[in-house]
Amino acid sequence: MYLTARQPFELDLRWLQAQAFRWCAQDGWYYGFVEGHLIKVRNRGDGIEFRSNPAEESLAAAVRYYFRLDQDIAAVHAALRRVDDTMDRLVGEYRGMRILRQDPWECLVAYICSQRNDIKGITGIVDKLACLYGEPLTLDGVTLHSFPSPRRLAAVGKKELKDLALGLNRGSRIGEVARHITEGVLDLRSLARWPHPQARGFLMSYDDIGPKIADCVCLFALGKDAAFPVDSNIGEGLKHYGKKYTAGAENAKLIEWARKKFGEHAGYAGQLLFLDQLEKSKKPGWEQGPCP
């Protein structure tokens, strides 16, 4: 099925995997999950073509929502280009990039796994959880595992998850968050309707969710484009502005500065800086490449 985009749209494995870690490529298609269903998608004209099982018609709205095909990306680009020459250059280099609207549960788990980790390491942990506790789904000869639901991981329990040796007590933290969601205490999807400061603050009220994780969920799953998650890569990019990032700290003043500097599209600015640093570093393996 072909879906049009409001403005030209260009899929690229680099920016896909820099947000949602389990996308992979095979034979000119990108394979990943939308609403728990395995799909494959590729560029076509000014939009995208996708295939899925179940039928494409039943997933069209979800795919459009996930890739934010209706966003006025030209307005986002125009606003960022006006900020300064650096943003003007980065918009030109990564003009096809969109901030996704991922499943908030998988997004939350992935960014719990991001502390002291790189894209390859995060992908390995999320894939491990999917292979152990998700369901195998096949589309046109490619088999990938769906991500396990909060209920499934809550049933597994914190001890078994801890015994997976995911590092930094990640297993226990994931199990605890899964329990909160299963018990109805934490409703991630409802946060999409909340203003960004309130959604961020609510997420951070949980011991296992710090400011970076909260902002990542707000930006990559809840559509809060003003969110500005900061890590060492973005911190490196901000040196150009004379700003200092401190690893392990909240960096509240830095985040406040970025939101004032870049405005309502601060999240896009941060992701452009992130991609630029990854390209400069050329770290081996950050693009995971072919499907397993």
Secondary structure, 3 states (H helix, E strand, C coil): CEEECCCCCCCCHHHHHCCCCCCEEECCEEEEEECCEEEEEEEECCEEEEEECCCHHHHHHHHHHHHCCCCCHHHHHHHHHCCCHHHHHHHHHCCCCCCCCCCHHHHHHHHHCCCCCCHHHHHHHHHHHHHHHCCEEEECCEEEECCCCHHHHHHHCHHHHHHCCCCCCHHHHHHHHHHHHHCCCCCCHHHHHCCHHHHHHHHHCCCCCCHHHHHHHHHHCCCCCCCCCCCHHHHHHHHHHCCCCCCCCCCHHHHHHHHHHHHHHHHHHHHHHHHHHHHHHCCCCCCCCECC
